[in-house]
Amino acid sequence: MRHNMKGRKLGTDKSHTKAMKKSLVAALFLNDRIKTIESRAKEIRPDVDKIITWAKRGDLHSRRLAIAALGDKELVREVFEKVAQGQFQDRQGGYTRIMKLGPRKGDNAPMVIMELVTEPVRKKKDDSSATPKKATPRRVSKKAAEKKAEETLAEAVEATDEASAAAAEEQEKWEVAAAENEVNEVVSEGYPVKEDVAEVAEELEEGAEAGEAEAEEKAEEKAEEKPAAEKPEAKKPAAKSKAAEAEAAKEAEAAQESAEKAEAAKAKNTEAAEAQTALAGEKHK
């Protein structure tokens, strides 16, 4: 029975096993990598971790314990200096790595490579930041839904109003451009506008003169038709003459108004013709 006998036998007695373990640990710290049997590598792993922990403490007692475990002051000094410079500071354990090579020829012993882990520790990414939780949708009340629907409807109505206003503006622009094109075509054809305006003014003047002549003739005819024999009734012929005079006055006013309108139209036409001719002259320049 192996009571109170911890550790592996390794095929040797106690003193041989102790010396072999000490030499393997020293070789590992000296070369940072050794090739040995799997059982021996696993047996010296706790001793390596202890020495690195003592080096992290860095006090005199820890240094003396490391010298007793390794038996080499210079090697202990190098290990303590490396650890003081920052090696293994961000690592809280697992200072060694074992890589299997397969069985050895001859005795078929499993061979491994054991080395010190000198790489800095890589921090794990937070799972919460990598996969964020989906936000649960909030329940929307009926009033809020109705209010949102009304807002969307108002926005749609405003959009349609804006579109109709823009269409109306475009239509007006198109009409103005068409009118300008027509004016330009008329002006470019040889300026017939001024002649047409003069002809219209002459026709209006002739019509006014003819109206005045007709009114005078009618007044003379009515004055001649009045009976001269009715002497007892003196008031009636006076009334008739007043009515005739009133009608003649109305006809004269109408003729005068028509003549004034003709003159105003003539003036407007002449102004329009002058403006068009000026505009055409500027364009030809």
ChimeraX attribute file (.defattr): number of C-alpha atoms within 10 A of each C-alpha:
attribute: neighborCount
match mode: 1-to-1
recipient: residues
	/A:1	4
	/A:2	5
	/A:3	5
	/A:4	6
	/A:5	8
	/A:6	7
	/A:7	7
	/A:8	12
	/A:9	13
	/A:10	14
	/A:11	8
	/A:12	11
	/A:13	9
	/A:14	11
	/A:15	8
	/A:16	12
	/A:17	16
	/A:18	12
	/A:19	11
	/A:20	15
	/A:21	19
	/A:22	18
	/A:23	14
	/A:24	19
	/A:25	20
	/A:26	18
	/A:27	14
	/A:28	18
	/A:29	20
	/A:30	14
	/A:31	10
	/A:32	15
	/A:33	17
	/A:34	19
	/A:35	17
	/A:36	16
	/A:37	19
	/A:38	20
	/A:39	15
	/A:40	18
	/A:41	23
	/A:42	14
	/A:43	15
	/A:44	17
	/A:45	18
	/A:46	13
	/A:47	17
	/A:48	23
	/A:49	15
	/A:50	16
	/A:51	22
	/A:52	22
	/A:53	19
	/A:54	19
	/A:55	25
	/A:56	20
	/A:57	14
	/A:58	15
	/A:59	11
	/A:60	11
	/A:61	11
	/A:62	19
	/A:63	19
	/A:64	15
	/A:65	16
	/A:66	26
	/A:67	17
	/A:68	13
	/A:69	19
	/A:70	22
	/A:71	15
	/A:72	12
	/A:73	14
	/A:74	10
	/A:75	17
	/A:76	25
	/A:77	14
	/A:78	14
	/A:79	19
	/A:80	24
	/A:81	15
	/A:82	14
	/A:83	18
	/A:84	15
	/A:85	9
	/A:86	10
	/A:87	18
	/A:88	23
	/A:89	12
	/A:90	11
	/A:91	14
	/A:92	9
	/A:93	11
	/A:94	13
	/A:95	18
	/A:96	19
	/A:97	14
	/A:98	18
	/A:99	12
	/A:100	13
	/A:101	14
	/A:102	12
	/A:103	14
	/A:104	12
	/A:105	9
	/A:106	6
	/A:107	7
	/A:108	9
	/A:109	14
	/A:110	15
	/A:111	20
	/A:112	22
	/A:113	16
	/A:114	22
	/A:115	19
	/A:116	18
	/A:117	17
	/A:118	12
	/A:119	11
	/A:120	11
	/A:121	12
	/A:122	8
	/A:123	6
	/A:124	6
	/A:125	8
	/A:126	8
	/A:127	8
	/A:128	8
	/A:129	8
	/A:130	8
	/A:131	8
	/A:132	8
	/A:133	8
	/A:134	6
	/A:135	6
	/A:136	6
	/A:137	6
	/A:138	6
	/A:139	6
	/A:140	8
	/A:141	8
	/A:142	9
	/A:143	9
	/A:144	10
	/A:145	11
	/A:146	11
	/A:147	11
	/A:148	12
	/A:149	12
	/A:150	12
	/A:151	12
	/A:152	12
	/A:153	12
	/A:154	12
	/A:155	12
	/A:156	12
	/A:157	12
	/A:158	12
	/A:159	12
	/A:160	12
	/A:161	12
	/A:162	12
	/A:163	12
	/A:164	12
	/A:165	12
	/A:166	12
	/A:167	12
	/A:168	12
	/A:169	12
	/A:170	12
	/A:171	12
	/A:172	12
	/A:173	12
	/A:174	12
	/A:175	12
	/A:176	12
	/A:177	12
	/A:178	12
	/A:179	12
	/A:180	12
	/A:181	12
	/A:182	12
	/A:183	14
	/A:184	15
	/A:185	12
	/A:186	15
	/A:187	18
	/A:188	13
	/A:189	9
	/A:190	8
	/A:191	15
	/A:192	12
	/A:193	18
	/A:194	16
	/A:195	11
	/A:196	13
	/A:197	20
	/A:198	15
	/A:199	12
	/A:200	15
	/A:201	19
	/A:202	14
	/A:203	12
	/A:204	19
	/A:205	19
	/A:206	13
	/A:207	16
	/A:208	20
	/A:209	15
	/A:210	12
	/A:211	18
	/A:212	18
	/A:213	13
	/A:214	14
	/A:215	19
	/A:216	13
	/A:217	12
	/A:218	14
	/A:219	16
	/A:220	13
	/A:221	10
	/A:222	14
	/A:223	14
	/A:224	9
	/A:225	8
	/A:226	12
	/A:227	9
	/A:228	8
	/A:229	7
	/A:230	10
	/A:231	10
	/A:232	7
	/A:233	9
	/A:234	9
	/A:235	9
	/A:236	12
	/A:237	15
	/A:238	11
	/A:239	11
	/A:240	14
	/A:241	14
	/A:242	12
	/A:243	12
	/A:244	17
	/A:245	15
	/A:246	12
	/A:247	15
	/A:248	19
	/A:249	14
	/A:250	13
	/A:251	19
	/A:252	18
	/A:253	13
	/A:254	16
	/A:255	21
	/A:256	16
	/A:257	13
	/A:258	19
	/A:259	20
	/A:260	15
	/A:261	15
	/A:262	21
	/A:263	16
	/A:264	13
	/A:265	16
	/A:266	20
	/A:267	15
	/A:268	13
	/A:269	19
	/A:270	19
	/A:271	14
	/A:272	15
	/A:273	21
	/A:274	14
	/A:275	12
	/A:276	19
	/A:277	16
	/A:278	12
	/A:279	15
	/A:280	17
	/A:281	11
	/A:282	9
	/A:283	10
	/A:284	8
	/A:285	6
